[in-house]
Amino acid sequence: MATTVAHLTVKGDSFEGTLTTLTISAPISLVPNAEKAKESEPDYRIFSRKNGFELGAGWKKFSRRTGAEYVSVVLSAPEFGTIYGTIANAPGGDPAKKVIIWNAPS
């Protein structure tokens, strides 16, 4: 079951929005990793906009099925554990609006 855990707005080459779970509502930013030196390092770093706490990272990937580029993210904090997700277009078709979709383990 896929669940939306964040609503984001594209801000140039970054994203800003709110991470929302059953117990958390936190403003977040996904910013390009300016220090990326190796292919294995993340393309984005994810931070709390409230206190600067680093919550995770994101990697640009390509769909095997369609070839479309997407961003795979990992978020982790003591309050919610680890969330593996994907940045996708938000409903409504506005290219500046994105969501993070969490696919719960089966």
N, C-alpha and C positions, 0 to 999 in steps of 0.2 A: 504494500500500500504506500503510495507516494503522498507526502505531506509537505505543505509549504511551511518553512520555518523562518523565512526572512523575505521582506519586501525591499527592493533596492531601486535606486535611481542612478543612471549612468551620469557621471560627472567627468567629462573628458575621457581619460584613460583609467579612471577609478570608478568605484561604486560606493554609494552611501545608502544606508537604510537602517532597518530595525530587525534584529533577531528576536523572534518571539516563540517561546515554548509554553508549556503549561505553567511553568513557574518563573520564567525569565522574560523580560522585555528590555532589550539593551540596544542602544544606538551603535552601529558598527560601520567601519570603513574597510574596503578592500582596495589596497594601493599597490601599484606595480613595485616589484622587488628590485630596487635600484642596485642592490648588491649582488644580483644573480651572476655567478661566475661559471656554473656548470649546468648542463642540460637537466640534471636530476634535481636541481634546486627549484623552489617554487617560483612561478611567475608573479604571484600576488602574495601579500601578507595581509592578514585580517586582524584589525584592532578594534577594541572598544573605544568609541569616541568619548565616552564618559571619563575614563581613567587611563587610557593608553595601554591597557593590558592586551598582550598579543594573544588572540584566540585561535589562530590557525593560519592556513595557507591555501593557495589555489594554484592549479596547474592547467595550462591550455592544452587541450587534447582535440583529437579529431574522431568523429563517429566512424566506426568501421562500416556501418550500413549506408550512411548518406555522404560521408566525407565532410560534413559540417563541423566547424570549430565550436567547442564549448569549453567551459571552465569547470573542472572537478575540484571540490573544496573539502577540507577537513577542518572541523571546528572542535575545540576541546577546552573544557573548563571543569573545575570541581562541581559546579552547580548543575551541570547537565551531562557530564561524561563526554563521549566522543560522537560527533555527528559527521557522517560521510554524505555529501550531497553534490548537486549539480546546479550551476546557474542556468536558468532557462528564461525564455521570454514570458513576461507576465500576461495574464489574460487581458484582452482588449486591443492587442496589436500595436501599442505604443512602443517603438524601439528603445525609448529611454527608460522604460520600466522593466525590471527583471525580478525574478524570485530565486530563492535557493530552495530546491526540492530535496527533501530527505527521503531516501528509500529505506524503510525499516528492514532490518534483517528478517529473512523468512525462517 
